[in-house]
Amino acid sequence: MSSQPLDDLVGRLIGYGIAEDRWVAVIEQATTPQQRVTALPVREYIAAAGGTQYASPSLIIIGKAGGASSGLRLEE
């Protein structure tokens, strides 16, 4: 998955004044051994993860719930 649409969306959300406590979480290949979660405060996302290529399928969560996503792990 190309990150450009997500980078653009995050940039627009920041431009529109999204609240400081909102997060962006990307969950790649959920429920598989390859699952990877990237979760950051929305205002830190571009600097920390902008340009990242994500494996498909990926789920994007934006909001307070995105902060809870950083603890998601596949149970074995």
C-alpha positions, 0 to 999 in steps of 0.5 A: 500500500502506498503511503502517499494518500495517508500522508496527504490525509494526515497533512489535511487533518493537521491543516484543519486543526485535528485535536492533539490527542488524536492518533493514526494507527496502521495495522498491516496484515491483521490476524497473521504472523506478519501483523505489524502495528504502527501507531503515532499521535497524528501530529507526529506521524509525518515526521516519524512514518511519512513515506512508509510502504505498508503491506496489504491489506492494511487497516487505518484507524484515526482518532482516540482509538488509534492510540489503543491500537499500539498494544494490539498483538496477535495471540498465539 
